[in-house]
Amino acid sequence: MDTRILVIEPEGPDDWYAPLKELGRVDFVVPGDSTSPVETMKLAADADAAIITSSCGFSAEDLELLPRLRIIAKCGGKPSNVDIDAATKKGIAVTYVPGANSSTVAEFAVMLILDGLRRFPFISSSIGKGLNRNTTDMFGRELRGKAIGIVGYGAIGHEVARRLAGFDCQALVFDPLYKPDGSEPACVEFAGSLDELLPRVDILTLHCTLNDSTRGLLSERALGLMKPNAGIVNTARAQIVDEEALERAIRSGRIAFAALDVFTVEPPGPDHPLLGLENVILTPHLSSWTPEALYREVRGAIDSVIACLKEERIPGLINPDFERFRRTR
């Protein structure tokens, strides 16, 4: 039987996937366009490999319907939409592409920090409103000398700290899972707790993963610990922040600014409560949206599929125990 590879919600042009055609038939599916989730699973029924993004997942029930599937390759970060335990027990490899967009998101986060400090949403529209610096308060603030709080010191947090090192500012890091090894930039200092970090920072940027311990991490109480002229940047996951508490803090002037690239409901609608505020920057979840990053994500997923189907060492493998279960299939 011919090998079949299913690419669900393909990123980039078809020719990026050309290496897969040497292994077998490659089919592309765009869920939510003309194909429902149920139809997508039917199309995957005889697939040997699936390449996915965050828009499509596989539950334990889904995997029961996919007897031939050998690998699920996620473009970009670890999948939160795949039942990895169930995949392992079915002998299915699950992979991701670590670091593919780390520098991309880090650049975007630093850009938002600068935009927030210099009040870019306001000043960029000032000329069209007939305003000038002599008649209007257009003062911004410098990044130099500021304390930037980084929550999460994984691949992206590392890259943010590296970029901040060139701005003569301090990076205060909180990550209970990270063990300092001396390789950190000189500007980095570690805080023992979030409560210790929050009162000290001028800007807080979030780069932790979403799990039970980080959901709602930036609560109303936590926001109350921050300086009244502090800002918040979130390019991680919306659920890390209590959105309603953040809205209250912004509107009351308790927090100076916020820059958000992620939302509980995406895309955010035109009635989003923070839309249109001069001290709020909202972007539609595109911090990693560059052709360079997309190509790295796609190429990494392709390499995982090729290695799996050729029975070679699989890069980005999340569940190495899958091989033990595969042998019993």
C-alpha positions in Angstrom: 0.0 0.0 0.0 1.4 3.4 -0.9 2.6 5.8 1.8 0.2 8.7 2.3 1.1 11.9 4.1 -1.6 14.4 5.2 -0.7 18.1 5.6 -3.4 19.8 7.7 -3.6 23.6 7.3 -0.4 23.9 5.2 1.9 26.8 6.0 3.8 28.2 3.1 3.8 27.2 -0.6 3.3 23.7 -1.7 6.9 23.4 -3.0 8.2 23.6 0.6 6.7 20.1 1.0 8.4 18.7 -2.1 10.8 16.4 -0.2 7.8 14.4 1.1 6.8 13.5 -2.4 9.8 11.2 -2.6 8.2 9.1 0.1 4.6 8.9 -1.3 1.4 10.8 -1.9 1.0 14.2 -0.2 -2.5 15.6 0.4 -3.3 19.1 1.7 -6.4 19.8 3.9 -7.6 23.2 5.1 -10.0 22.7 8.0 -12.7 25.2 8.5 -12.5 26.2 4.9 -14.5 23.5 3.0 -13.6 20.6 5.4 -15.1 20.0 8.8 -13.1 18.3 11.7 -15.1 15.1 11.1 -14.3 15.1 7.4 -10.6 15.9 8.3 -10.5 12.7 10.4 -12.0 10.7 7.6 -9.4 12.0 5.2 -6.7 11.0 7.8 -8.0 7.4 8.1 -5.5 5.9 5.8 -2.6 8.4 6.4 0.8 7.2 7.5 1.9 10.6 8.7 0.2 13.9 9.5 1.7 17.4 9.7 -0.4 19.8 11.7 -0.4 23.3 13.2 -2.2 24.5 16.3 -5.5 24.6 14.4 -6.0 20.9 14.3 -5.7 18.3 17.1 -6.0 14.6 17.7 -7.9 13.2 20.7 -7.7 9.7 22.0 -11.0 9.0 20.1 -9.6 10.4 16.9 -6.5 8.2 17.1 -8.7 5.1 17.4 -9.8 5.8 13.8 -6.3 6.1 12.4 -4.9 2.6 12.3 -2.0 3.4 9.8 -0.8 6.6 11.4 2.9 6.5 12.4 3.7 10.1 13.2 2.0 13.4 14.1 4.5 16.2 13.3 3.6 19.7 14.7 5.0 22.7 13.0 6.5 25.0 15.7 6.1 24.5 19.4 4.8 21.5 21.4 1.2 20.6 20.6 -1.4 21.3 23.2 -4.0 19.8 21.0 -2.8 16.2 20.7 -3.4 13.5 23.3 0.3 12.4 23.6 -0.3 9.6 26.1 -2.9 8.1 23.7 -0.6 8.5 20.7 2.3 6.8 22.6 0.1 3.8 23.5 -0.9 3.6 19.8 2.7 3.5 18.8 2.5 6.9 17.1 5.4 9.4 17.3 4.6 13.0 18.2 7.1 15.7 17.3 7.6 19.5 17.3 10.2 21.9 16.1 12.0 23.4 19.1 13.5 26.9 18.6 12.0 27.4 15.1 10.4 30.7 16.0 12.3 31.6 19.3 14.3 34.5 17.8 11.2 35.7 15.8 9.0 36.0 18.9 11.8 37.5 20.9 12.3 40.2 18.4 8.6 41.0 18.4 8.5 41.1 22.2 11.3 43.5 22.4 9.7 45.6 19.7 6.5 45.8 21.8 8.5 46.7 24.9 10.0 49.7 23.0 6.6 50.6 21.4 5.0 50.6 24.8 7.7 52.7 26.4 7.7 55.3 23.6 3.8 55.3 23.4 3.9 54.3 19.8 0.1 53.9 19.2 -0.4 57.5 20.3 2.6 59.2 18.7 2.2 57.3 15.4 -1.3 58.8 14.9 -0.4 62.3 16.2 0.4 64.0 12.9 -2.9 62.9 11.4 -4.6 64.5 14.3 -2.7 67.8 14.0 -0.8 67.2 17.2 2.8 68.1 17.9 5.3 67.6 20.7 5.2 71.2 21.8 1.5 71.3 22.5 0.9 67.7 23.6 2.4 65.4 26.1 4.3 63.0 23.9 7.0 62.1 26.3 8.0 58.4 26.2 10.5 56.5 28.3 13.8 54.9 27.5 14.6 51.3 27.8 18.0 52.1 29.1 18.2 51.6 32.9 14.9 49.9 33.1 14.2 46.6 34.8 12.5 44.1 32.5 10.8 41.1 34.1 10.9 37.9 32.1 8.5 35.1 33.2 9.7 31.9 31.6 13.3 31.3 30.6 12.9 28.7 27.9 14.1 29.2 24.3 12.1 32.5 23.8 13.0 33.9 27.2 16.6 33.2 26.5 16.4 35.1 23.2 14.7 38.0 24.8 17.4 38.3 27.5 20.1 38.2 24.8 18.5 41.0 22.9 17.9 43.1 26.0 21.6 42.9 26.9 22.4 45.5 24.2 20.0 48.1 25.7 21.8 48.7 29.0 18.9 47.5 31.0 18.4 44.8 33.6 16.6 41.5 33.0 14.9 40.0 36.1 13.9 36.4 35.4 11.4 34.1 37.1 11.3 30.5 36.1 11.1 27.8 38.8 12.2 25.1 36.4 15.4 26.8 35.1 18.7 26.2 36.8 21.3 28.9 36.1 24.5 27.6 34.6 26.6 30.7 34.2 25.9 31.1 30.5 23.3 33.8 31.0 23.9 37.4 29.8 25.5 39.7 32.4 22.2 41.7 32.6 20.2 38.7 33.9 19.3 38.2 37.5 17.0 35.5 38.9 14.1 36.1 41.3 13.0 33.4 43.7 9.3 34.0 43.2 6.9 36.0 41.1 6.0 38.1 44.2 9.6 39.1 44.5 9.9 40.0 40.8 6.7 42.0 40.2 7.4 45.0 42.4 10.8 45.6 40.9 10.0 45.6 37.2 9.2 48.4 34.8 8.0 46.1 32.1 6.8 42.5 32.4 7.1 40.2 29.4 5.5 36.7 29.5 7.2 33.7 27.9 6.1 30.7 29.9 4.0 27.8 28.7 0.3 27.5 29.6 -0.4 24.7 32.2 -2.2 24.3 35.5 0.5 26.3 37.4 0.6 29.2 35.0 -3.1 29.6 34.1 -4.2 32.9 35.6 -0.7 33.5 37.0 -1.0 37.2 36.4 -4.1 37.7 38.7 -5.6 40.8 40.1 -3.5 40.4 43.2 -0.3 39.9 41.1 -1.1 43.0 39.0 -1.5 44.9 42.3 2.1 44.2 43.2 3.4 46.0 40.1 4.6 49.6 39.8 1.8 52.0 38.8 3.8 53.0 35.7 4.7 49.5 34.7 3.8 47.8 31.4 2.9 44.3 30.4 3.7 42.4 27.2 2.1 39.0 26.4 3.2 37.0 23.4 2.7 33.7 25.2 -0.8 32.6 25.9 -3.8 34.8 26.9 -4.9 32.5 29.7 -1.8 33.3 31.7 -3.3 36.7 32.4 -6.7 37.5 34.0 -8.0 39.5 31.1 -10.7 41.2 33.1 -8.3 42.2 35.9 -5.9 43.6 33.3 -8.7 45.6 31.7 -9.5 47.2 35.1 -5.9 47.9 35.8 -5.4 49.6 32.4 -8.6 51.7 32.5 -7.9 52.8 36.1 -4.3 53.8 35.3 -3.0 51.1 37.6 -0.9 49.8 34.7 0.7 52.2 32.3 0.3 50.1 29.1 -0.2 46.6 27.8 0.8 45.0 24.5 -1.0 41.8 23.7 -0.5 39.4 20.8 -2.7 36.6 22.3 -6.4 36.5 23.3 -8.8 34.1 25.0 -11.0 34.3 21.9 -9.1 34.6 18.6 -9.3 36.6 16.5 -10.5 39.3 18.9 -13.6 41.0 17.8 -14.2 44.7 17.1 -15.9 44.9 20.5 -12.7 43.9 22.5 -12.7 46.0 25.6 -9.1 47.2 25.2 -9.4 48.1 21.5 -8.8 51.8 20.7 -7.1 52.7 23.9 -4.0 54.9 23.4 -1.9 52.9 25.9 -2.8 49.5 24.5 -1.2 47.6 21.6 -3.2 44.7 20.2 -1.8 42.5 17.4 -3.5 39.4 15.9 -1.3 36.5 17.2 1.5 37.1 14.7 4.6 37.4 16.8 6.1 34.4 14.9 4.5 35.2 11.6 7.5 35.6 9.2 8.4 33.5 6.2 11.7 32.7 7.7 10.1 31.2 10.9 7.4 29.4 9.0 9.9 27.8 6.7 11.9 26.6 9.8 8.7 25.2 11.3 7.6 23.4 8.2 11.1 22.1 7.4 11.5 20.7 10.9 8.1 18.9 10.7 9.1 17.5 7.3 12.4 16.2 8.6 10.6 14.5 11.4 8.3 12.7 9.0 11.1 11.6 6.7 13.1 10.3 9.6 10.2 8.4 11.0 9.1 6.8 7.7 12.7 5.8 7.0 13.1 4.5 10.6 15.9 6.9 11.4 16.4 8.9 14.6 13.5 11.4 14.8 14.3 15.0 15.5 12.0 16.9 17.9 10.5 13.6 19.3 8.3 14.3 22.4 7.4 10.7 23.2 10.3 8.3 22.8 8.3 5.5 24.5 6.1 5.2 21.4 8.7 2.7 20.0 8.0 0.2 22.8 4.3 0.2 22.0 4.9 0.2 18.2 6.7 -3.1 18.5 3.7 -4.7 20.0 1.3 -3.5 17.2 
